[in-house]
Amino acid sequence: MADLAAVPSPATSDVTDEANNVTGQRLRSFIERIERLEEEKKALADDIKEVYAEAKGQGFDAKIMRKIVSLRKKDDQARREEDELLDTYMSAIGML
């Protein structure tokens, strides 16, 4: 004989469906927000690329500019430590 406890009642099924629907809507909302942000990120990356191209057209070296941007993101202490380590390594292989 079938176990009646294993068969969900219509009321329980409705609650489960509603909970799944709410969870699905929340998930869809997160996914759509991420997709919009990814589009914005791509647009910003394209804008940055255009600025580097413009600077290159004016005679600046984009690779060096990228390095400067990277260095400016670091605090002074981290930058000094990195420079000291670079000097140590370069000295060790005879580059200084």
SULGI-V188958 format. One record per pair of residues at least 24 apart in sequence whose ideal C-beta (glycine too) atoms are under 8 Angstrom apart, sorted by the first residue. I is the first residue (numbers start at 1). J is the second residue. Records with the same first field share a line. If there is no record, write none. Layout:
I->J, J
This chain:
none
